[in-house]
Amino acid sequence: MPSASQKTEAHNILISPRSSSFVMSIGYNCTVQVVSDFDFTLSKFTENGERCSGCHNVLEEGGVLPEDFKVKARGLRDHYFPIETNPQLSIEEKIPIMVEWWTQAHALLSSYPLTKTGISEMVQNSTAKLRDGCPWLFDQLDAKNIPLLIFSAGVGDVIEEVIRQQSQFHKNMRVVSNYIDFDEEGKMIGFKGDLIHVYNKNESSIHDSDYFKNLSHRHNVILIGDSLGDLHMADGATGVKNKLKIGFLNVKVEESLELYKKKFDIVIVQDETLDVVNALMRSIL
Ligand code: TMP
């Protein structure tokens, strides 16, 4: 791997010295677990420079729900997204506003006739794409029995469908996200459980409290995300000795680079692949 805080030419990455000590301290695969965000982390932010869909965009652009759903959902995003990303507001100030956004977005979606088959069709029609190298990562983690927790404030049903259509959903994978509640005929009747928004992606949202407890011997955690909220996704992990934080910086690069470099051990700037993550995996698995 490149040395301390080095920027490589092939990929725009910044690597802190902590990364090398993490790799050296691993020892055995059985001590590793991976926790990752989905949208724009395992999935692409752009493909050949064109924007790709996140989970929510799939529902808006998948050609199944009517145009007025798209207009209303976009209206909510135009209002709330600038608040989500406003660096002047504290997370405490943002939380009630995010709850308001997710509550309205879920109520809006629930007011349309959506079916399980509709989700599959929308994913098929969408530009949601797993990053290049993602199926390789999934296969390797499964082959080595390394647990992968995918933690998302998106929609779990969409995430699972993207993975099934473009890769394989393995036994070592677990998705914690907002899941749609379908009736016996496969029609949407609402959402299951408490909502997960960008700022409660932490142990408070993992209701299966045994998840991290059962993995306490896996004290080397690899955390992968694209936003600062993602840094807390593994806060519930117990017995952690080393945590390697890998951050994809997709937007607002100039304004955010210094902050990302402080918060993440590896920062990958505007890259459409998982090459850096996979190179790291090759060196430790
Ligand atoms: P995550 O990728 O960190 O899990 O966050 C989910 C993103 O989804 C977050 O940036 C806001 C966005 N979002 C929409 O685009 N539309 C919506 O209706 C909602 C509720 C969230």
Residues whose N, C-alpha, C, O or C-beta is under 5 A from the ligand:
A	BS01	TMP	D39 H56 R77 W101 W102 A105 F151 S152 A153 G154 V198
